[in-house]
Amino acid sequence: MNIFEAIIIAIVEGLTEFLPVSSTGHMIITQALLGVDSSPFVKAFTVNIQFGAILSVVILYWKRFFKLNTSLPDNLKNTGSTLFVNKWGIVRRFFWKFDFYWKLFIAMIPAGVIALLFGDYIDAMLESVIVVAVMLVVGGIFMLFVDRWFNKKSLDQSITWKRSLKIGFFQCIAMIPGVSRSMATIVGGMGTKLSRKNAAEFSFFLAVPTMAAAAGYKLIKLLQDPVSSEMLNENLAILMIGNVVAFIVAIFAIRFFINFLTKHGFKAFGIYRIIVGALLLVCFFAGADLSI
């Protein structure tokens, strides 16, 4: 993979990571169209440029992302008089202070368990363009009706522990290439009666630890293999350029997506997914070589 190919793939990552169109699927399609072989480095590259994308979330939402919960509820203001109650109150206040991060942790547990149990099978599916095409179409059809099915909003828009866990289970669906982590988690949030905007923003926040863990795991595996580690050192500049490009593009994509989703909903993204998936299926059945 040369620098030009790396930049194109990174642009696709930055554009699609936070849109409900499947960034992994689009990178697989782009890789196939460019004729880039699926080498160990290329596989690691497509995962690790996500560091650049998730950094865009941290930068855009840094005030909310690093804000600790300092206002205590009434039941935690007075910890009681006994030693046991005082100690328990301190523990509860600690958890309350870092409440936002604990909820992200809870939400990423289901996907983490699935990844550990079925990681090899998931990696095998990542090489199938046909799986991506089918899931783009199926997901696109589903998205045509999302706004109608999940149109009820709760007056309470806070992210509770229960909501976090439910969204985490929805995120597991996104391990199928072509589904879209963004779509799965936003729909999961709307399924708990969050507004589109609040569901999308929590999806962005959840992407940070989830994608960082996946990218970090892939990077560690790459470094543990002498051949792959040497390949990484030889292509370090390409990896750095990819992350910078993904970071810059993702910032603009997030701003666009929040505004568009709030005003227009999912229908346009559903139509786009159906068109792209259908074109891929036509190419596949016409005999085009879409292997990577």
Secondary structure as UniProt FT lines:
FT   HELIX           3..16
FT   TURN            17..21
FT   HELIX           23..34
FT   HELIX           40..48
FT   HELIX           50..60
FT   HELIX           62..65
FT   HELIX           74..77
FT   HELIX           83..97
FT   HELIX           99..125
FT   TURN            126..127
FT   HELIX           129..143
FT   TURN            144..145
FT   HELIX           146..149
FT   HELIX           161..173
FT   TURN            174..175
FT   TURN            177..178
FT   HELIX           181..191
FT   TURN            192..193
FT   HELIX           196..224
FT   HELIX           226..234
FT   HELIX           236..264
FT   HELIX           267..285
FT   TURN            286..287
//
